[in-house]
Amino acid sequence: MSRFLPLLLAMSMTLLAAPVQATEAGWAMLREGGHVVLLRHAYSVGGQAAAPNEAAACRAGRGLTDRGQQQARRIGSLFLARAQVVDQVYTGRSCRARQTADLAFRGADIMDLPALDEPADDVAAAAAVAEIRALVEQYAEPENLVLVTNDVTIRALTGQAAREGEALIVRPVGELLHVAARIVFN
C-alpha cells in the first residue's frame, strides 16, 4: 500500500488542479477580449425559476440567496480585475438572472434578452437557441459579451451543464456552441 501512496497523491493533486487550470485558461481568454460568456446565475433559492418580469417572485424570495448575492459580487470583482472590459451584458428576465447581472456588472449596459429565459416548450427553445447562436456568431467587438441565463438554456446551447455562478466561454463550432473554457466561481 505504501508504494501506491505517492501515485494516489499525484493523481489526487492532478484532479484537484484541473478546475484551477480550466479557470486560468478562461481568464487568459477573457483578458484578450472579444469573447462571449454564458454565465449561469449565482446561487438561488429552490429549483423552480421565477416567471419572467415577475417582481412578486423576487419579493417572495425566489431570487438569489445571501450566498448567491455574495457570489455575484465576487464574479463582478473578478471580471473587473482579471478580464477585458465587459461593456454589454444580456440577461434572462428571471429574478435570479437579473439579480446576478445587476450585482456582478454594475456600470455595464445590462439589457433583458427574452431568449435567455427558461423556454416554455420545445418550439420556444429552438427559437431561443437560434437567436442566441446568431448573436454569438455575429459578435465581433473587442470587449467581452456576457449572457446571464440558466442551466436549461446553457444545456440547449452547448450540450453541457453549468454550476450556479459558472461561466462558459463559447464560440460557434458545429451544431452546438463549443465551450472553449470555463471559469468556476465558488
C-alpha positions as a Python dict, from the first residue, in 0.01 Angstrom:
ca = {
    (1, 'M'): (0, 0, 0),
    (2, 'S'): (279, 243, 86),
    (3, 'R'): (427, 224, -264),
    (4, 'F'): (90, 327, -413),
    (5, 'L'): (55, 626, -180),
    (6, 'P'): (271, 862, -393),
    (7, 'L'): (75, 762, -704),
    (8, 'L'): (-257, 825, -529),
    (9, 'L'): (-136, 1161, -402),
    (10, 'A'): (-17, 1263, -750),
    (11, 'M'): (-349, 1160, -905),
    (12, 'S'): (-543, 1350, -637),
    (13, 'M'): (-340, 1665, -693),
    (14, 'T'): (-396, 1642, -1069),
    (15, 'L'): (-771, 1608, -1024),
    (16, 'L'): (-783, 1899, -781),
    (17, 'A'): (-576, 2120, -1011),
    (18, 'A'): (-792, 2060, -1321),
    (19, 'P'): (-1061, 2320, -1235),
    (20, 'V'): (-793, 2575, -1148),
    (21, 'Q'): (-621, 2518, -1483),
    (22, 'A'): (-953, 2544, -1666),
    (23, 'T'): (-1032, 2865, -1479),
    (24, 'E'): (-690, 3017, -1554),
    (25, 'A'): (-727, 2935, -1924),
    (26, 'G'): (-1063, 3110, -1920),
    (27, 'W'): (-920, 3423, -1758),
    (28, 'A'): (-640, 3429, -2015),
    (29, 'M'): (-901, 3428, -2293),
    (30, 'L'): (-1109, 3700, -2129),
    (31, 'R'): (-802, 3923, -2085),
    (32, 'E'): (-769, 3916, -2466),
    (33, 'G'): (-1128, 4034, -2509),
    (34, 'G'): (-1373, 3967, -2788),
    (35, 'H'): (-1528, 3656, -2631),
    (36, 'V'): (-1885, 3554, -2548),
    (37, 'V'): (-1954, 3424, -2197),
    (38, 'L'): (-2257, 3221, -2094),
    (39, 'L'): (-2292, 3280, -1719),
    (40, 'R'): (-2530, 3072, -1514),
    (41, 'H'): (-2697, 3278, -1244),
    (42, 'A'): (-2548, 3273, -893),
    (43, 'Y'): (-2674, 3055, -606),
    (44, 'S'): (-3050, 3081, -580),
    (45, 'V'): (-3347, 2964, -377),
    (46, 'G'): (-3529, 2648, -482),
    (47, 'G'): (-3534, 2458, -807),
    (48, 'Q'): (-3807, 2644, -994),
    (49, 'A'): (-3721, 2957, -1188),
    (50, 'A'): (-3933, 3261, -1123),
    (51, 'A'): (-4153, 3370, -1411),
    (52, 'P'): (-4001, 3643, -1631),
    (53, 'N'): (-4068, 4000, -1515),
    (54, 'E'): (-4238, 3869, -1204),
    (55, 'A'): (-4142, 4126, -941),
    (56, 'A'): (-4350, 3939, -685),
    (57, 'A'): (-4126, 3635, -730),
    (58, 'C'): (-3824, 3835, -616),
    (59, 'R'): (-4017, 3978, -323),
    (60, 'A'): (-4128, 3624, -234),
    (61, 'G'): (-3765, 3519, -204),
    (62, 'R'): (-3720, 3323, -527),
    (63, 'G'): (-3410, 3516, -625),
    (64, 'L'): (-3054, 3478, -505),
    (65, 'T'): (-2966, 3356, -158),
    (66, 'D'): (-2732, 3565, 58),
    (67, 'R'): (-2452, 3337, -59),
    (68, 'G'): (-2565, 3394, -419),
    (69, 'Q'): (-2556, 3770, -375),
    (70, 'Q'): (-2201, 3745, -240),
    (71, 'Q'): (-2108, 3515, -527),
    (72, 'A'): (-2249, 3760, -785),
    (73, 'R'): (-2049, 4047, -633),
    (74, 'R'): (-1737, 3828, -639),
    (75, 'I'): (-1798, 3744, -1005),
    (76, 'G'): (-1812, 4114, -1084),
    (77, 'S'): (-1498, 4192, -885),
    (78, 'L'): (-1305, 3916, -1057),
    (79, 'F'): (-1424, 4019, -1403),
    (80, 'L'): (-1316, 4374, -1326),
    (81, 'A'): (-973, 4265, -1201),
    (82, 'R'): (-891, 3982, -1441),
    (83, 'A'): (-1075, 4031, -1771),
    (84, 'Q'): (-1102, 4277, -2056),
    (85, 'V'): (-1384, 4528, -2015),
    (86, 'V'): (-1739, 4395, -2014),
    (87, 'D'): (-1938, 4662, -2191),
    (88, 'Q'): (-2257, 4474, -2272),
    (89, 'V'): (-2450, 4223, -2062),
    (90, 'Y'): (-2767, 4048, -2173),
    (91, 'T'): (-2975, 3875, -1910),
    (92, 'G'): (-3273, 3649, -1887),
    (93, 'R'): (-3572, 3809, -1715),
    (94, 'S'): (-3595, 3570, -1421),
    (95, 'C'): (-3532, 3721, -1082),
    (96, 'R'): (-3212, 3520, -1026),
    (97, 'A'): (-3058, 3604, -1364),
    (98, 'R'): (-3140, 3975, -1334),
    (99, 'Q'): (-3006, 3995, -977),
    (100, 'T'): (-2683, 3823, -1082),
    (101, 'A'): (-2634, 4064, -1371),
    (102, 'D'): (-2715, 4371, -1160),
    (103, 'L'): (-2483, 4273, -873),
    (104, 'A'): (-2195, 4148, -1087),
    (105, 'F'): (-2185, 4404, -1366),
    (106, 'R'): (-2275, 4742, -1217),
    (107, 'G'): (-2187, 5012, -1462),
    (108, 'A'): (-2222, 4789, -1768),
    (109, 'D'): (-2509, 4823, -2013),
    (110, 'I'): (-2748, 4546, -1893),
    (111, 'M'): (-3036, 4455, -2123),
    (112, 'D'): (-3310, 4192, -2100),
    (113, 'L'): (-3299, 3926, -2370),
    (114, 'P'): (-3609, 3701, -2358),
    (115, 'A'): (-3423, 3427, -2550),
    (116, 'L'): (-3217, 3375, -2231),
    (117, 'D'): (-3530, 3287, -2028),
    (118, 'E'): (-3605, 2925, -1949),
    (119, 'P'): (-3813, 2815, -2252),
    (120, 'A'): (-4177, 2718, -2209),
    (121, 'D'): (-4169, 2441, -2471),
    (122, 'D'): (-3959, 2284, -2749),
    (123, 'V'): (-4067, 2540, -3010),
    (124, 'A'): (-3966, 2830, -2784),
    (125, 'A'): (-3639, 2652, -2701),
    (126, 'A'): (-3549, 2609, -3069),
    (127, 'A'): (-3624, 2975, -3144),
    (128, 'A'): (-3420, 3090, -2842),
    (129, 'V'): (-3122, 2874, -2938),
    (130, 'A'): (-3131, 3012, -3294),
    (131, 'E'): (-3146, 3372, -3168),
    (132, 'I'): (-2862, 3329, -2919),
    (133, 'R'): (-2648, 3138, -3168),
    (134, 'A'): (-2691, 3419, -3422),
    (135, 'L'): (-2585, 3672, -3157),
    (136, 'V'): (-2272, 3468, -3078),
    (137, 'E'): (-2186, 3419, -3446),
    (138, 'Q'): (-2219, 3791, -3522),
    (139, 'Y'): (-2030, 3914, -3216),
    (140, 'A'): (-1707, 4085, -3322),
    (141, 'E'): (-1635, 4354, -3062),
    (142, 'P'): (-1307, 4394, -2871),
    (143, 'E'): (-1486, 4374, -2534),
    (144, 'N'): (-1630, 4057, -2385),
    (145, 'L'): (-2004, 3996, -2408),
    (146, 'V'): (-2179, 3828, -2111),
    (147, 'L'): (-2510, 3641, -2137),
    (148, 'V'): (-2662, 3563, -1794),
    (149, 'T'): (-2902, 3270, -1808),
    (150, 'N'): (-2999, 2935, -1656),
    (151, 'D'): (-2882, 2575, -1684),
    (152, 'V'): (-3165, 2467, -1919),
    (153, 'T'): (-3065, 2729, -2175),
    (154, 'I'): (-2693, 2658, -2135),
    (155, 'R'): (-2755, 2285, -2193),
    (156, 'A'): (-2963, 2360, -2504),
    (157, 'L'): (-2685, 2580, -2645),
    (158, 'T'): (-2381, 2370, -2554),
    (159, 'G'): (-2499, 2022, -2460),
    (160, 'Q'): (-2317, 2071, -2126),
    (161, 'A'): (-2428, 2158, -1775),
    (162, 'A'): (-2303, 2453, -1572),
    (163, 'R'): (-2292, 2506, -1197),
    (164, 'E'): (-2459, 2807, -1040),
    (165, 'G'): (-2226, 3101, -1097),
    (166, 'E'): (-2013, 2921, -1357),
    (167, 'A'): (-1900, 3098, -1674),
    (168, 'L'): (-1859, 2916, -2006),
    (169, 'I'): (-1663, 3091, -2279),
    (170, 'V'): (-1823, 2982, -2604),
    (171, 'R'): (-1782, 3008, -2978),
    (172, 'P'): (-1985, 2872, -3268),
    (173, 'V'): (-1845, 2541, -3392),
    (174, 'G'): (-2076, 2281, -3541),
    (175, 'E'): (-2437, 2245, -3433),
    (176, 'L'): (-2386, 2344, -3069),
    (177, 'L'): (-2179, 2624, -2921),
    (178, 'H'): (-1831, 2496, -2836),
    (179, 'V'): (-1717, 2552, -2476),
    (180, 'A'): (-1363, 2685, -2514),
    (181, 'A'): (-1305, 2738, -2141),
    (182, 'R'): (-1482, 2754, -1805),
    (183, 'I'): (-1445, 2974, -1501),
    (184, 'V'): (-1575, 2840, -1171),
    (185, 'F'): (-1678, 3094, -906),
    (186, 'N'): (-1711, 2940, -560),
}
